[in-house]
Amino acid sequence: MENFDAVGMECIAVYSPVRIALLGLVRTIFGLLIGIMAAVAIWATLGGEMKPKNPGDMPEWWMFLVGAGLAFAAFCFVTGGVGRMLSAFARDCYFRAGPEGIAVRLPRNGWFGRYKMITHRLGWDQVKQFVHFTHRVNFIPVSTELRIVLYSGGVIVIERHFFSAGVKAIQRKLLTIQAVAAQ
């Protein structure tokens, strides 16, 4: 597989930086809203607004702890959103397939806005099946992803927001190319 990317590889899906940047922007805005709630909770505690007046009132340190937890959550959302926006400008991202197998290169988000580029090169003999998976919350679909199940037991997850084509379209193309390569 030395010339894995060079010969006979067909583009399966185009990298979608706009979708990733918008997702990062939404996460950043959501994190800023949580940060405002955290600031209000901490300000109310430090400003003396939360002094317990009755024996059954919540102690003021508890609201400070809630504000600190919200501030940490806001920090994680904002840095994750900024990291997604930065990863939207990553170069040389692709999803290709051909007679030899599959080649995927995309950014993987890490902590505090960091990301690294990951590359998967798989021969057709390594791929067991392609699974279209939908995440649901209370039976409402919230996101989809393509799972490439390997014979070795591993699973490669490719989230929908990375590429412009839908997961079902990508799955159809991959199955078609795999069937042609098997002949």
N, C-alpha and C positions, 0 to 999 in steps of 0.2 A: 504493500500500500504506500509506496514512496510517492507516486504521483496522484495521491488520493484526491486532491482538490483541482488538479490540472486538467484531467481528461474526462470528458463525458458527464460532468456534473451539471445538473439542471437546478436552477434556482426554484426552490419550493415556495418560499415566502420572503417578502421584502421587510427589512427591519423598519420599525415604525417609531422614530424618535419623537414625533409630535405627541403620540399617545402616551409615551413614557413621561415626557415633560409635563403634560397635563395631569397625569396621575401624581407626579411629584408635587406639582403646584397645589392640588387638592389636599394632599397630605400635609403640606406646609401650612396651608390656611387652617386646616383642622387643628394642627398642633398649636398655632398661634391663638386660636379660640380657647383651647384648654389652658394655655399659658395665661390668658386674661383671667380665667376662673381661678387659677392658682394664685395670681397676684392679688386678686380681691380677697381670697381666703387668708392669705398671709397678712395683707394690710389690715384686715378686720381684726386679726389676732394681735398684731403688734401695735395697732392704733388704739387698743383698749375697747373696741366696740363689742368684743366677745366676752367681757367680764361676766362670770356667772353671778346671777342675781338671786336665784332660788337654789335650794339644796339639790334639786334634781336636774339642774342645768348641766350641759356638757362643759367639761373643763376647757379652758382656752388652749392648752397645749395640744388637745386633740384636733382642733381646727387647724393649728399650725402644721401638725403631722399630715392632715389631709391636703393642705396646700402644698407641702413639700412633695407628697406623692404625685399630685397633679403637675407640679413643676417638672418632675422627672419624666412623667409621661409626655408632657409637652416637648421637652428636650428631645426625647426619642422620636416623636413624630416629625418635628421640624428638621432634625438632622437626617432622618430617613427620607423625607421629602426632598431636601436639598441634594442628597446623594442620588436620588432617582433622576432629578433634573440634570445633574452632572453626567450621569451614565447615559442619558439620552443622546449625548454628543460623542459617544464612543465610536471609534472608527472600525472598519472592516468586520462588521457583524453580518452574519449570513446564516441561511438554512438551505443546504444543498443536498441533493441526492442523485445517485447515478447507479450504473451497473455494479460498482464496487461497494457502495453502501451509503451512509449518511454522514454529513459533516455539518456541525452546528457550532457557531461561535457567537456568544452573547455575554453581556455584563451580568455579574452576580452581585447583588447588593449585600453590603456588610454593615457593621455597626458604625454609628456616628458619621454617616454620609460617605463612607468609603465603598468602593466597588472594585472588583477585579474581573478580568476577562477570563472566561472559561471556554475551552474548546473540546468538543466531543467528536471523535472520528470512529464510526462504528461500521463494521462489515455486516452484510446481511445475515451472515451466519451467527452473529452475536445477538440479533434482534429477535425476541420471541413474539411480541405483539405490540400494537399501538392501541392505547386506551384513551378515549375522549372522556375526561372527568369533569364533572360540574360540582363546584362547591355550593352548598345550599345552607341558608340560615332560615329556620322555621319554614322549610319547603320552598323558599324563594331563592332562585338561582342568583348568586352574587358574582361568581367568576368561573371561568373554564380554563382548562389546561390540557395539554397533550402529554401523556405519560408513555414513555418508551420503555417497555419492560424487557429486560435482558435475560438471556438464558443463565447467566451467572447469578441471577437473583437480584441484581441491582435495578434501580428505576431512575430514569432521567426525566425530570419534570421541566416542561417548557410552558411557561405561562402565556396566556392569550395576549397580553398587552405588549409583548415584545415584537410581534409581527403583524403586518396589515391583514393578512388572510385569516379567516376563522379557523378554529381548531378542526372542525369537520372537513373543511376544504383541504387543509394540510394533511389530514389523515387519509383522505381519498387519494391525493397525489402520491403519498408515500406507499400506500398499498398497491397502486397501479405500477409504480416503478419497481417495487419489490417483486410483483408478479412477473413483470417483463424480465427482470434480472434472474429470476429462478428458472426461466426456460432455457 
